[in-house]
Amino acid sequence: MARLAVSFRWLAPLLLLLLIALAATGQYLRWFERGWFNLVHWWAPAEHSLGLAQYRSVIEGKPLVGVPSDVSALTYHTERKTLFTITNKLPEVIELSLQGEVLRRIRVEGIADPEAIEYIAGDTFVVTDEREQQLVRIDVTEGTAVIDASNAPRLSLGLGRNGNKGFEGLAYDRQGQRLYVAKERDPMRIFEVEGFAEPGLAGSVNIQEAPKRDARLFVRDLSSLQFDEATGHLLALSDESRLVLEINTAGEVVGTLALHGGASGLARAVPQAEGMALDEQGTLYLVSEPNLFYVFRKPSAP
């Protein structure tokens, strides 16, 4: 009995430390908030949403042939019906088909560390320079072979500078003429920029934040953003949490898409999700490092 008493005296503190460690880990990874969200929305799903939980993978982990291992970001060209991504070690803008076939590669000069790309309208795109925390407006036509951004219009934000944890994602609201800019982490933020993305738009640049909305995002980082014109909702992609969030106009999370193995029709987890895009039919496209391509659709979608 004495030995049991001594063992229990040692066991109780160890169990307490283990519980504290588990609680701290859960708080750090936002498990409790995510679990509560899943419970609430299991009982009462959001009525006005994309229904991300119903999406299933129809193309999983397709290699982008000939593309380097640092593919980052994704955007949908509404007029060409193609996708564009960007690489940063040897900067290139790459045009892809909706099936993940490489259509062309365009060398980029004048941007040291491109991280995100977003289609605006016509031939206009916006690219982020992560380390410099700049937005750069460029043109990409059907015949563009090289992009020289040395003298391209730029906007230096310099908000919460933190080395290589800068601007990872872009999304554009065409009706509101508003550009969403995601800061990866430390702190994780989504900025709203008006007056820069559109060439020739008169007026000063306006930058806004929504701290309450950002605090509701139960993910560890932000890798990409996407604005859905049909619902007015914003999608946020997290690499570390392997999750896509759908955020409504009130700044509330109303849907999620899990990217780990066994979820959403995936045989394996998406290794390092870096970019996503949405087309008019609601099909969700995703790229992941090293150079993988994914497509998600609802079962009822064509």
Contacts in CASP RR format, 6 or more apart in sequence:
PFRMAT RR
TARGET T0000
AUTHOR 0000-0000-0000
METHOD contacts of the structure
MODEL  1
MARLAVSFRWLAPLLLLLLIALAATGQYLRWFERGWFNLVHWWAPAEHSL
GLAQYRSVIEGKPLVGVPSDVSALTYHTERKTLFTITNKLPEVIELSLQG
EVLRRIRVEGIADPEAIEYIAGDTFVVTDEREQQLVRIDVTEGTAVIDAS
NAPRLSLGLGRNGNKGFEGLAYDRQGQRLYVAKERDPMRIFEVEGFAEPG
LAGSVNIQEAPKRDARLFVRDLSSLQFDEATGHLLALSDESRLVLEINTA
GEVVGTLALHGGASGLARAVPQAEGMALDEQGTLYLVSEPNLFYVFRKPS
AP
25 31 0 8 1.000
26 32 0 8 1.000
28 220 0 8 1.000
29 220 0 8 1.000
29 241 0 8 1.000
30 218 0 8 1.000
30 219 0 8 1.000
30 220 0 8 1.000
30 241 0 8 1.000
33 218 0 8 1.000
34 218 0 8 1.000
34 241 0 8 1.000
34 243 0 8 1.000
34 256 0 8 1.000
37 218 0 8 1.000
37 253 0 8 1.000
37 256 0 8 1.000
38 256 0 8 1.000
41 53 0 8 1.000
41 254 0 8 1.000
41 255 0 8 1.000
45 51 0 8 1.000
45 53 0 8 1.000
46 248 0 8 1.000
46 254 0 8 1.000
46 255 0 8 1.000
48 231 0 8 1.000
48 248 0 8 1.000
48 254 0 8 1.000
49 231 0 8 1.000
49 233 0 8 1.000
49 246 0 8 1.000
49 248 0 8 1.000
49 254 0 8 1.000
49 255 0 8 1.000
50 228 0 8 1.000
50 231 0 8 1.000
50 233 0 8 1.000
50 235 0 8 1.000
50 246 0 8 1.000
50 255 0 8 1.000
50 282 0 8 1.000
51 246 0 8 1.000
51 255 0 8 1.000
51 298 0 8 1.000
52 244 0 8 1.000
52 246 0 8 1.000
52 255 0 8 1.000
52 256 0 8 1.000
52 257 0 8 1.000
53 255 0 8 1.000
53 256 0 8 1.000
53 257 0 8 1.000
54 298 0 8 1.000
54 299 0 8 1.000
55 257 0 8 1.000
55 264 0 8 1.000
55 284 0 8 1.000
55 296 0 8 1.000
55 297 0 8 1.000
55 298 0 8 1.000
56 264 0 8 1.000
56 265 0 8 1.000
56 296 0 8 1.000
56 297 0 8 1.000
56 298 0 8 1.000
56 299 0 8 1.000
57 264 0 8 1.000
57 265 0 8 1.000
57 266 0 8 1.000
57 294 0 8 1.000
57 295 0 8 1.000
57 296 0 8 1.000
58 295 0 8 1.000
58 296 0 8 1.000
58 297 0 8 1.000
59 99 0 8 1.000
59 100 0 8 1.000
59 293 0 8 1.000
59 294 0 8 1.000
59 295 0 8 1.000
60 265 0 8 1.000
60 266 0 8 1.000
60 267 0 8 1.000
60 268 0 8 1.000
60 294 0 8 1.000
61 270 0 8 1.000
61 288 0 8 1.000
61 292 0 8 1.000
61 293 0 8 1.000
61 294 0 8 1.000
62 100 0 8 1.000
62 292 0 8 1.000
62 293 0 8 1.000
62 294 0 8 1.000
63 291 0 8 1.000
63 292 0 8 1.000
63 293 0 8 1.000
64 71 0 8 1.000
64 85 0 8 1.000
64 94 0 8 1.000
64 96 0 8 1.000
64 100 0 8 1.000
64 102 0 8 1.000
64 287 0 8 1.000
64 291 0 8 1.000
64 292 0 8 1.000
64 293 0 8 1.000
65 101 0 8 1.000
65 102 0 8 1.000
66 102 0 8 1.000
66 291 0 8 1.000
67 85 0 8 1.000
67 87 0 8 1.000
67 94 0 8 1.000
67 102 0 8 1.000
67 105 0 8 1.000
67 291 0 8 1.000
68 87 0 8 1.000
68 89 0 8 1.000
68 90 0 8 1.000
68 92 0 8 1.000
68 291 0 8 1.000
69 289 0 8 1.000
69 290 0 8 1.000
69 291 0 8 1.000
70 87 0 8 1.000
70 88 0 8 1.000
70 89 0 8 1.000
70 289 0 8 1.000
70 290 0 8 1.000
71 85 0 8 1.000
71 86 0 8 1.000
71 87 0 8 1.000
71 94 0 8 1.000
71 274 0 8 1.000
71 287 0 8 1.000
71 288 0 8 1.000
71 289 0 8 1.000
71 290 0 8 1.000
71 291 0 8 1.000
72 85 0 8 1.000
72 86 0 8 1.000
72 87 0 8 1.000
72 88 0 8 1.000
72 114 0 8 1.000
72 115 0 8 1.000
72 116 0 8 1.000
72 274 0 8 1.000
72 275 0 8 1.000
72 287 0 8 1.000
72 289 0 8 1.000
73 85 0 8 1.000
73 86 0 8 1.000
73 115 0 8 1.000
73 116 0 8 1.000
73 117 0 8 1.000
73 118 0 8 1.000
73 169 0 8 1.000
73 170 0 8 1.000
73 224 0 8 1.000
73 274 0 8 1.000
73 275 0 8 1.000
73 287 0 8 1.000
74 83 0 8 1.000
74 84 0 8 1.000
74 85 0 8 1.000
74 117 0 8 1.000
74 224 0 8 1.000
74 274 0 8 1.000
74 275 0 8 1.000
74 276 0 8 1.000
74 277 0 8 1.000
74 285 0 8 1.000
74 286 0 8 1.000
74 287 0 8 1.000
75 83 0 8 1.000
75 84 0 8 1.000
75 85 0 8 1.000
75 117 0 8 1.000
75 118 0 8 1.000
75 119 0 8 1.000
75 125 0 8 1.000
75 170 0 8 1.000
75 277 0 8 1.000
76 82 0 8 1.000
76 83 0 8 1.000
76 119 0 8 1.000
76 277 0 8 1.000
76 278 0 8 1.000
76 279 0 8 1.000
76 285 0 8 1.000
77 83 0 8 1.000
77 84 0 8 1.000
77 95 0 8 1.000
77 119 0 8 1.000
78 119 0 8 1.000
78 280 0 8 1.000
79 122 0 8 1.000
80 95 0 8 1.000
80 142 0 8 1.000
81 98 0 8 1.000
81 279 0 8 1.000
82 95 0 8 1.000
82 96 0 8 1.000
82 97 0 8 1.000
82 98 0 8 1.000
82 103 0 8 1.000
83 95 0 8 1.000
83 96 0 8 1.000
83 97 0 8 1.000
83 98 0 8 1.000
83 100 0 8 1.000
83 277 0 8 1.000
83 285 0 8 1.000
84 93 0 8 1.000
84 94 0 8 1.000
84 95 0 8 1.000
84 96 0 8 1.000
84 117 0 8 1.000
84 119 0 8 1.000
84 125 0 8 1.000
84 140 0 8 1.000
85 93 0 8 1.000
85 94 0 8 1.000
85 96 0 8 1.000
85 117 0 8 1.000
85 275 0 8 1.000
85 287 0 8 1.000
86 92 0 8 1.000
86 93 0 8 1.000
86 94 0 8 1.000
86 108 0 8 1.000
86 114 0 8 1.000
86 115 0 8 1.000
86 116 0 8 1.000
86 117 0 8 1.000
86 127 0 8 1.000
87 94 0 8 1.000
87 114 0 8 1.000
88 113 0 8 1.000
88 114 0 8 1.000
88 115 0 8 1.000
88 130 0 8 1.000
91 107 0 8 1.000
91 108 0 8 1.000
91 109 0 8 1.000
91 111 0 8 1.000
91 114 0 8 1.000
92 105 0 8 1.000
92 106 0 8 1.000
92 107 0 8 1.000
92 108 0 8 1.000
93 105 0 8 1.000
93 106 0 8 1.000
93 108 0 8 1.000
93 117 0 8 1.000
93 125 0 8 1.000
93 140 0 8 1.000
93 147 0 8 1.000
94 102 0 8 1.000
94 104 0 8 1.000
94 105 0 8 1.000
94 106 0 8 1.000
95 102 0 8 1.000
95 103 0 8 1.000
95 104 0 8 1.000
95 105 0 8 1.000
95 106 0 8 1.000
96 102 0 8 1.000
96 103 0 8 1.000
96 293 0 8 1.000
97 103 0 8 1.000
98 279 0 8 1.000
98 283 0 8 1.000
98 285 0 8 1.000
98 295 0 8 1.000
99 295 0 8 1.000
100 293 0 8 1.000
106 140 0 8 1.000
106 144 0 8 1.000
106 145 0 8 1.000
106 146 0 8 1.000
106 147 0 8 1.000
107 145 0 8 1.000
107 146 0 8 1.000
107 147 0 8 1.000
108 114 0 8 1.000
108 127 0 8 1.000
108 146 0 8 1.000
108 147 0 8 1.000
108 149 0 8 1.000
109 146 0 8 1.000
109 147 0 8 1.000
109 148 0 8 1.000
109 149 0 8 1.000
109 150 0 8 1.000
110 148 0 8 1.000
110 149 0 8 1.000
110 150 0 8 1.000
110 152 0 8 1.000
111 127 0 8 1.000
111 129 0 8 1.000
111 136 0 8 1.000
111 149 0 8 1.000
112 129 0 8 1.000
112 131 0 8 1.000
112 132 0 8 1.000
113 129 0 8 1.000
113 130 0 8 1.000
113 131 0 8 1.000
113 132 0 8 1.000
114 127 0 8 1.000
114 128 0 8 1.000
114 129 0 8 1.000
114 130 0 8 1.000
114 136 0 8 1.000
115 128 0 8 1.000
115 129 0 8 1.000
115 130 0 8 1.000
115 166 0 8 1.000
115 167 0 8 1.000
115 168 0 8 1.000
115 169 0 8 1.000
116 127 0 8 1.000
116 128 0 8 1.000
116 130 0 8 1.000
116 167 0 8 1.000
116 168 0 8 1.000
116 169 0 8 1.000
116 170 0 8 1.000
116 182 0 8 1.000
116 224 0 8 1.000
117 125 0 8 1.000
117 126 0 8 1.000
117 127 0 8 1.000
117 128 0 8 1.000
117 170 0 8 1.000
118 125 0 8 1.000
118 126 0 8 1.000
118 127 0 8 1.000
118 169 0 8 1.000
118 170 0 8 1.000
118 171 0 8 1.000
118 172 0 8 1.000
118 179 0 8 1.000
118 197 0 8 1.000
119 125 0 8 1.000
119 172 0 8 1.000
120 126 0 8 1.000
120 137 0 8 1.000
120 172 0 8 1.000
120 174 0 8 1.000
120 197 0 8 1.000
120 198 0 8 1.000
121 174 0 8 1.000
121 198 0 8 1.000
123 139 0 8 1.000
123 140 0 8 1.000
123 141 0 8 1.000
124 137 0 8 1.000
124 138 0 8 1.000
124 139 0 8 1.000
124 197 0 8 1.000
124 198 0 8 1.000
124 199 0 8 1.000
125 137 0 8 1.000
125 138 0 8 1.000
125 139 0 8 1.000
125 140 0 8 1.000
126 135 0 8 1.000
126 136 0 8 1.000
126 137 0 8 1.000
126 138 0 8 1.000
126 170 0 8 1.000
126 172 0 8 1.000
126 179 0 8 1.000
126 196 0 8 1.000
126 197 0 8 1.000
127 135 0 8 1.000
127 136 0 8 1.000
127 138 0 8 1.000
127 149 0 8 1.000
128 134 0 8 1.000
128 135 0 8 1.000
128 136 0 8 1.000
128 167 0 8 1.000
128 168 0 8 1.000
128 169 0 8 1.000
128 170 0 8 1.000
128 181 0 8 1.000
129 135 0 8 1.000
129 136 0 8 1.000
129 154 0 8 1.000
130 164 0 8 1.000
130 166 0 8 1.000
130 167 0 8 1.000
130 168 0 8 1.000
131 163 0 8 1.000
131 164 0 8 1.000
131 166 0 8 1.000
132 156 0 8 1.000
133 156 0 8 1.000
133 157 0 8 1.000
133 158 0 8 1.000
133 159 0 8 1.000
133 160 0 8 1.000
133 161 0 8 1.000
133 166 0 8 1.000
133 167 0 8 1.000
134 154 0 8 1.000
134 155 0 8 1.000
134 156 0 8 1.000
134 157 0 8 1.000
135 154 0 8 1.000
135 155 0 8 1.000
135 157 0 8 1.000
135 167 0 8 1.000
135 179 0 8 1.000
135 181 0 8 1.000
135 193 0 8 1.000
135 196 0 8 1.000
135 197 0 8 1.000
136 149 0 8 1.000
136 152 0 8 1.000
136 153 0 8 1.000
136 154 0 8 1.000
137 152 0 8 1.000
137 153 0 8 1.000
137 154 0 8 1.000
137 196 0 8 1.000
137 197 0 8 1.000
137 199 0 8 1.000
138 147 0 8 1.000
138 149 0 8 1.000
138 152 0 8 1.000
140 147 0 8 1.000
153 196 0 8 1.000
153 199 0 8 1.000
155 193 0 8 1.000
155 196 0 8 1.000
155 205 0 8 1.000
157 167 0 8 1.000
157 181 0 8 1.000
157 191 0 8 1.000
157 193 0 8 1.000
157 207 0 8 1.000
159 183 0 8 1.000
159 189 0 8 1.000
159 191 0 8 1.000
159 207 0 8 1.000
160 183 0 8 1.000
160 187 0 8 1.000
160 189 0 8 1.000
162 186 0 8 1.000
165 183 0 8 1.000
165 184 0 8 1.000
165 185 0 8 1.000
165 186 0 8 1.000
166 183 0 8 1.000
166 184 0 8 1.000
167 181 0 8 1.000
167 182 0 8 1.000
167 183 0 8 1.000
167 184 0 8 1.000
168 182 0 8 1.000
168 183 0 8 1.000
168 184 0 8 1.000
168 221 0 8 1.000
168 222 0 8 1.000
168 223 0 8 1.000
168 224 0 8 1.000
169 180 0 8 1.000
169 181 0 8 1.000
169 182 0 8 1.000
169 222 0 8 1.000
169 223 0 8 1.000
169 224 0 8 1.000
169 225 0 8 1.000
169 275 0 8 1.000
170 179 0 8 1.000
170 180 0 8 1.000
170 181 0 8 1.000
170 182 0 8 1.000
170 225 0 8 1.000
171 179 0 8 1.000
171 180 0 8 1.000
171 182 0 8 1.000
171 225 0 8 1.000
171 226 0 8 1.000
171 227 0 8 1.000
171 234 0 8 1.000
171 235 0 8 1.000
172 178 0 8 1.000
172 179 0 8 1.000
172 180 0 8 1.000
172 197 0 8 1.000
172 227 0 8 1.000
173 179 0 8 1.000
173 180 0 8 1.000
173 227 0 8 1.000
173 229 0 8 1.000
173 232 0 8 1.000
174 229 0 8 1.000
175 229 0 8 1.000
177 194 0 8 1.000
177 195 0 8 1.000
177 197 0 8 1.000
177 198 0 8 1.000
177 201 0 8 1.000
178 192 0 8 1.000
178 193 0 8 1.000
178 194 0 8 1.000
179 192 0 8 1.000
179 193 0 8 1.000
179 194 0 8 1.000
179 196 0 8 1.000
179 197 0 8 1.000
180 190 0 8 1.000
180 191 0 8 1.000
180 192 0 8 1.000
180 193 0 8 1.000
180 225 0 8 1.000
180 227 0 8 1.000
180 234 0 8 1.000
181 190 0 8 1.000
181 191 0 8 1.000
181 192 0 8 1.000
181 193 0 8 1.000
181 225 0 8 1.000
182 188 0 8 1.000
182 189 0 8 1.000
182 190 0 8 1.000
182 191 0 8 1.000
182 222 0 8 1.000
182 223 0 8 1.000
182 224 0 8 1.000
182 225 0 8 1.000
182 236 0 8 1.000
183 189 0 8 1.000
183 190 0 8 1.000
183 191 0 8 1.000
183 222 0 8 1.000
184 221 0 8 1.000
184 222 0 8 1.000
184 223 0 8 1.000
185 220 0 8 1.000
185 221 0 8 1.000
185 222 0 8 1.000
187 214 0 8 1.000
188 214 0 8 1.000
188 217 0 8 1.000
188 219 0 8 1.000
188 220 0 8 1.000
188 221 0 8 1.000
188 222 0 8 1.000
189 209 0 8 1.000
189 214 0 8 1.000
190 209 0 8 1.000
190 210 0 8 1.000
190 213 0 8 1.000
190 214 0 8 1.000
190 222 0 8 1.000
190 225 0 8 1.000
190 234 0 8 1.000
190 236 0 8 1.000
191 207 0 8 1.000
191 208 0 8 1.000
191 209 0 8 1.000
192 207 0 8 1.000
192 208 0 8 1.000
192 209 0 8 1.000
192 210 0 8 1.000
193 205 0 8 1.000
193 206 0 8 1.000
193 207 0 8 1.000
194 205 0 8 1.000
194 206 0 8 1.000
194 207 0 8 1.000
194 208 0 8 1.000
195 201 0 8 1.000
195 203 0 8 1.000
195 204 0 8 1.000
195 205 0 8 1.000
195 206 0 8 1.000
196 205 0 8 1.000
210 251 0 8 1.000
212 251 0 8 1.000
213 247 0 8 1.000
213 251 0 8 1.000
213 252 0 8 1.000
216 247 0 8 1.000
216 251 0 8 1.000
216 252 0 8 1.000
216 253 0 8 1.000
217 236 0 8 1.000
217 245 0 8 1.000
217 247 0 8 1.000
217 253 0 8 1.000
218 241 0 8 1.000
218 245 0 8 1.000
218 253 0 8 1.000
219 236 0 8 1.000
219 238 0 8 1.000
219 240 0 8 1.000
219 241 0 8 1.000
219 243 0 8 1.000
219 245 0 8 1.000
220 238 0 8 1.000
220 240 0 8 1.000
220 241 0 8 1.000
221 238 0 8 1.000
221 239 0 8 1.000
221 240 0 8 1.000
221 241 0 8 1.000
222 236 0 8 1.000
222 237 0 8 1.000
222 238 0 8 1.000
223 237 0 8 1.000
223 238 0 8 1.000
223 239 0 8 1.000
223 273 0 8 1.000
223 274 0 8 1.000
223 275 0 8 1.000
224 236 0 8 1.000
224 237 0 8 1.000
224 273 0 8 1.000
224 274 0 8 1.000
224 275 0 8 1.000
224 276 0 8 1.000
225 234 0 8 1.000
225 235 0 8 1.000
225 236 0 8 1.000
225 237 0 8 1.000
226 234 0 8 1.000
226 235 0 8 1.000
226 237 0 8 1.000
226 276 0 8 1.000
226 277 0 8 1.000
226 278 0 8 1.000
227 233 0 8 1.000
227 234 0 8 1.000
227 235 0 8 1.000
228 234 0 8 1.000
228 235 0 8 1.000
228 246 0 8 1.000
228 278 0 8 1.000
228 282 0 8 1.000
230 282 0 8 1.000
231 248 0 8 1.000
232 248 0 8 1.000
232 249 0 8 1.000
233 246 0 8 1.000
233 247 0 8 1.000
233 248 0 8 1.000
233 249 0 8 1.000
233 254 0 8 1.000
234 246 0 8 1.000
234 247 0 8 1.000
235 244 0 8 1.000
235 245 0 8 1.000
235 246 0 8 1.000
235 247 0 8 1.000
235 276 0 8 1.000
235 278 0 8 1.000
236 244 0 8 1.000
236 245 0 8 1.000
236 247 0 8 1.000
237 243 0 8 1.000
237 244 0 8 1.000
237 273 0 8 1.000
237 275 0 8 1.000
237 276 0 8 1.000
237 286 0 8 1.000
238 244 0 8 1.000
238 245 0 8 1.000
238 273 0 8 1.000
239 272 0 8 1.000
239 273 0 8 1.000
239 274 0 8 1.000
242 258 0 8 1.000
242 259 0 8 1.000
242 260 0 8 1.000
242 269 0 8 1.000
242 270 0 8 1.000
242 273 0 8 1.000
243 256 0 8 1.000
243 257 0 8 1.000
243 258 0 8 1.000
243 259 0 8 1.000
244 256 0 8 1.000
244 257 0 8 1.000
244 259 0 8 1.000
244 276 0 8 1.000
244 284 0 8 1.000
245 253 0 8 1.000
245 255 0 8 1.000
245 256 0 8 1.000
246 253 0 8 1.000
246 254 0 8 1.000
246 255 0 8 1.000
246 256 0 8 1.000
247 253 0 8 1.000
247 254 0 8 1.000
248 254 0 8 1.000
257 264 0 8 1.000
257 284 0 8 1.000
257 296 0 8 1.000
258 264 0 8 1.000
259 266 0 8 1.000
259 269 0 8 1.000
259 270 0 8 1.000
259 273 0 8 1.000
259 286 0 8 1.000
260 266 0 8 1.000
260 269 0 8 1.000
260 270 0 8 1.000
261 267 0 8 1.000
261 268 0 8 1.000
261 269 0 8 1.000
264 296 0 8 1.000
270 286 0 8 1.000
270 288 0 8 1.000
270 292 0 8 1.000
270 294 0 8 1.000
271 288 0 8 1.000
271 289 0 8 1.000
271 290 0 8 1.000
271 292 0 8 1.000
272 288 0 8 1.000
272 289 0 8 1.000
272 290 0 8 1.000
273 286 0 8 1.000
273 287 0 8 1.000
273 288 0 8 1.000
274 287 0 8 1.000
274 288 0 8 1.000
274 289 0 8 1.000
275 286 0 8 1.000
275 287 0 8 1.000
275 288 0 8 1.000
276 284 0 8 1.000
276 285 0 8 1.000
276 286 0 8 1.000
276 287 0 8 1.000
277 284 0 8 1.000
277 285 0 8 1.000
278 284 0 8 1.000
278 285 0 8 1.000
279 285 0 8 1.000
281 301 0 8 1.000
281 302 0 8 1.000
282 297 0 8 1.000
282 298 0 8 1.000
282 301 0 8 1.000
283 295 0 8 1.000
283 296 0 8 1.000
283 297 0 8 1.000
283 301 0 8 1.000
284 295 0 8 1.000
284 296 0 8 1.000
284 297 0 8 1.000
285 293 0 8 1.000
285 294 0 8 1.000
285 295 0 8 1.000
285 296 0 8 1.000
286 293 0 8 1.000
286 294 0 8 1.000
286 295 0 8 1.000
286 296 0 8 1.000
287 293 0 8 1.000
287 294 0 8 1.000
288 294 0 8 1.000
END
